[in-house]
Amino acid sequence: MIFKAYFYGAHRLYAWSMMTALMVAVGLEAWVLTELNVFIGGFWEAIGSYDSEGTWNIFLPQSFLYDGSFTWIAIILVVNGALLSYFSNKWTFWWRQSIVEEYIPVYLEKNKDVEGAAQRIQEDTYKFARYVRDLGRGFLKAVFILIGFIPVLWTLSDLHWSTGYFVWIALAISIGGIAISVWVGRKLPGLEYNNQKVEATFRKQLVLLEDDREAFTDKTLFETFDEIRKNYFTLFNNYFAFSVWSRVYWQTAVFIPLLFALPQYFAVQFSVGILHQISNAFGKVHESFSYLIDNWTTITELKSVKTRLDEFEETIYDE
């Protein structure tokens, strides 16, 4: 029902049309980034040859139409990025509204006592839409980046190494990183789910206290809060372990292309511009391959929210 309410409900025309427009905008952003990589190569070539005039000239557009200069690259990235953010926010809120419009009548009609119903309708609906938006946008961008940058990195590899040399390195590192990330973060979805259940209980107790001061004692409230603290500290410990691993992984990955490219560079087999193109293209390809690692915490939170909404739906739609 979470997807059906939006994509096949009253707002379906807006949902599909705006999603298509957002996908086009993400594709445009990825394409401009490939053009930026070409600019980076030319920029460092000019610097490496001590050509000050050539360096500054590549910043200047020679016509109103986009011609590969940094000026138009920057304009497109800024305008497209701002519009993408604005309209994706509106698209996300309409998704939340569609779910809320679906849930509330059924919830009121069934008149069932659902634990944490207020949180499910008020908070989890928006969290779900926002997480899906962020992950979907990131995944789509990763795909477009791979489509644009793999040929670039493949060509650069062919010039000075073996076929697809740096592409295979990026893929191998990413697969290994994903496997370790899955193991390190294996407990996070369950911990997030348990944490939200305890938070919902505490929130409900506090809301009831607003109408009835005798509903709970301070001992009851502190017992619930103690359970929250235990859950959070366990969650913090697991996130700490994942954060350490993630930071080590990404910091190490920065030096991988240089480690493999510098021997040939010092042997004067290619210029500094090519070196920067390799480093930038490798970073983009590797980042896209490692999409799951970079977004593991968001995926964890989405899984927790989806579980809570599924349970809520099972209760209110149960005959």
Summary of the structure (lengths in Angstrom):
residues: 319
radius of gyration: 25.2
end to end distance: 15.8
largest distance: 80.7
contacts: 978
relative contact order: 0.13
helix: 84%
strand: 0%
